[in-house]
């Protein structure tokens, strides 16, 4: 199962190693899952960390550098996808576009624009939903 980790989940995973976002991140790295991140999320991660945690940016960068070994980075296609209008925030639409292009099964996020979009393919899940997912049988 191909899982896209959204920026907010990755930042939260880096912030607290004992939190549910970190559990979701680690779960996505283990089979049968394959963890992905969009190119746009890499830029967002760095911007958000520098804005919110400038004094701890080196800690986040170390986490991120390690994380990139386990994540597959997917490009953002330039052409819009027909479903991306379901995402209210136009700034989040390229992440959906990348997920669609990469045939992602699940986007794990805390972003309400994704969670309230009504998208079913890929499936949008909170970190708690993803962590509680027992197996691929429970997915469909």
C-alpha positions in Angstrom: 0.0 0.0 0.0 1.4 3.4 -1.1 1.1 6.0 1.7 1.7 9.7 1.2 2.8 11.4 4.5 1.6 15.0 4.5 3.9 17.8 5.7 2.0 18.4 8.9 2.3 14.8 10.0 6.1 14.8 9.3 6.6 18.0 11.3 4.6 16.5 14.2 6.5 13.2 13.9 9.8 15.1 14.2 8.5 17.3 17.1 7.5 14.4 19.3 8.9 10.9 18.9 6.3 9.5 21.3 3.3 11.0 19.6 0.7 9.4 17.3 2.1 11.2 14.2 5.5 9.6 14.8 3.8 6.2 15.2 2.0 6.8 11.8 5.2 7.9 10.2 7.1 4.8 11.4 4.2 2.5 10.4 4.2 3.9 6.9 7.9 2.9 6.6 7.2 -0.8 7.4 5.8 -3.4 5.0 3.2 -3.8 3.6 3.3 0.0 3.4 5.5 2.2 1.2 6.0 5.7 2.4 6.0 8.7 0.0 6.3 12.4 0.2 5.7 15.0 -2.5 8.4 17.4 -3.6 6.2 20.3 -2.5 6.1 18.8 1.1 9.9 19.0 1.3 9.8 22.7 0.7 6.8 23.2 3.0 8.6 21.3 5.8 11.6 23.5 5.7 9.5 26.7 5.5 7.3 25.7 8.4 10.1 24.7 10.6 12.1 27.9 9.9 8.9 29.9 10.7 7.7 28.0 13.8 10.8 26.5 15.3 13.8 28.5 14.1 15.9 27.8 17.2 15.3 24.0 16.7 15.7 23.9 12.9 18.8 21.8 13.2 16.9 19.1 15.1 14.2 19.0 12.5 16.7 19.0 9.6 18.5 16.0 11.2 15.2 14.1 11.5 14.3 15.1 7.9 17.6 14.0 6.4 17.2 10.6 8.0 13.5 10.4 7.0 14.4 10.9 3.3 16.2 7.6 3.3 12.9 5.8 3.9 10.6 8.0 1.9 10.1 7.9 -1.8 9.9 11.5 -3.1 7.3 12.0 -5.8 7.2 14.9 -8.3 4.3 17.3 -8.7 2.9 17.2 -12.2 2.3 20.6 -13.8 -1.0 19.6 -15.2 -4.0 19.9 -12.9 -6.0 16.8 -12.0 -9.8 16.9 -12.4 -10.4 16.0 -8.7 -8.2 18.7 -7.2 -11.0 21.3 -7.0 -12.3 19.2 -4.1 -9.4 20.6 -2.0 -10.4 24.1 -0.8 -6.8 25.3 -0.3 -5.3 25.8 -3.8 -1.8 25.5 -2.1 -2.6 21.9 -1.2 -3.8 20.9 -4.7 -0.3 20.0 -6.0 0.1 17.5 -3.2 -3.1 15.8 -4.3 -1.9 16.0 -7.9 1.4 14.3 -7.0 -0.6 11.6 -5.1 -2.8 10.9 -8.0 0.1 10.7 -10.4 2.0 8.3 -8.1 -1.1 6.1 -7.6 -1.1 6.7 -3.8 -3.6 4.6 -1.8 -3.7 6.7 1.3 -2.8 10.3 2.3 -2.1 10.6 6.0 -2.8 14.1 7.1 -4.1 16.4 9.7 -5.1 19.0 7.1 -8.9 19.8 7.2 -8.8 20.7 3.5 -7.9 17.1 2.7 -10.0 15.5 5.5 -13.2 17.4 4.6 -12.7 17.0 0.8 -14.8 13.9 0.3 -12.1 12.2 -1.7 -12.2 8.4 -1.6 -9.3 7.7 -4.0 -6.8 8.2 -2.6 -8.3 7.6 0.8 -7.7 10.4 3.2 -6.9 9.3 6.8 -5.9 11.0 10.0 -2.9 9.8 11.8 -5.1 8.0 14.4 -7.0 6.2 11.7 -3.9 5.1 10.0 -2.2 3.9 13.2 -5.4 1.9 14.1 -5.5 0.3 10.6 -4.9 -3.4 11.4 -4.2 -4.8 7.9 -4.8 -4.3 4.3 -8.0 -6.3 4.7 -9.5 -3.5 6.9 -8.5 -0.9 4.3 -11.0 -1.4 1.6 
